[in-house]
Amino acid sequence: MPTPAKGPASYFPSIEKTYGRPIAQWQELIRSAPVSRHGELVTWLKEEHGLGHGHANALVAHTLAGGRA
């Protein structure tokens, strides 16, 4: 039986379902964003892509930590 995801990755199924994009695509967007700091990226995702704060924060935290989808 697979172990459930922990930390930021635990949000990924909900993010994919809610916003209709795979996590790898969100990570590409984050890596090519016009800003680079955590808080700036969270704000950018919220304002430019309509993500909620928790989802944006989870994606940014995982991506900046070097996580791969």
C-alpha positions as CSV (number, residue, x, y, z in Angstrom):
1,M,0.0,0.0,0.0
2,P,1.5,3.4,-1.0
3,T,2.3,5.9,1.7
4,P,0.2,9.0,1.6
5,A,2.1,12.2,0.5
6,K,3.2,14.5,3.3
7,G,4.0,18.2,3.5
8,P,3.4,20.4,0.4
9,A,3.0,17.3,-1.9
10,S,-0.2,16.4,0.0
11,Y,-1.9,19.3,-1.7
12,F,-1.0,18.1,-5.2
13,P,-4.1,16.0,-6.0
14,S,-6.3,18.9,-5.0
15,I,-4.3,21.4,-7.0
16,E,-4.4,19.3,-10.2
17,K,-8.2,18.7,-9.8
18,T,-9.0,22.3,-8.9
19,Y,-6.8,24.1,-11.5
20,G,-6.6,21.5,-14.3
21,R,-2.9,21.5,-14.8
22,P,-0.3,18.8,-13.8
23,I,2.1,19.7,-11.0
24,A,5.1,19.6,-13.4
25,Q,3.5,22.3,-15.5
26,W,3.0,24.5,-12.4
27,Q,6.6,23.9,-11.5
28,E,7.8,25.0,-15.0
29,L,5.7,28.2,-14.5
30,I,7.3,28.9,-11.2
31,R,10.8,28.3,-12.5
32,S,10.2,30.7,-15.4
33,A,8.4,33.3,-13.3
34,P,9.4,37.0,-13.5
35,V,10.1,36.9,-9.7
36,S,12.2,34.5,-7.6
37,R,11.6,34.9,-3.9
38,H,9.1,32.6,-2.1
39,G,6.6,35.3,-1.1
40,E,6.8,37.0,-4.5
41,L,6.1,33.7,-6.2
42,V,3.1,32.9,-4.0
43,T,1.7,36.4,-4.7
44,W,2.4,36.0,-8.4
45,L,0.6,32.6,-8.6
46,K,-2.4,34.0,-6.7
47,E,-2.7,37.2,-8.8
48,E,-1.7,35.9,-12.2
49,H,-3.1,32.3,-12.1
50,G,-5.9,32.5,-9.5
51,L,-4.5,30.0,-7.0
52,G,-5.5,30.0,-3.4
53,H,-2.8,30.9,-0.8
54,G,-2.3,27.4,0.5
55,H,-2.0,25.8,-2.9
56,A,0.4,28.5,-4.2
57,N,2.5,28.2,-1.0
58,A,2.7,24.4,-1.3
59,L,3.8,24.6,-5.0
60,V,6.4,27.2,-4.3
61,A,7.8,25.5,-1.2
62,H,8.1,22.1,-3.0
63,T,9.6,23.6,-6.2
64,L,12.1,25.8,-4.4
65,A,13.2,22.8,-2.3
66,G,14.1,21.0,-5.5
67,G,11.1,18.7,-5.5
68,R,10.1,17.0,-8.7
69,A,6.6,16.1,-9.6
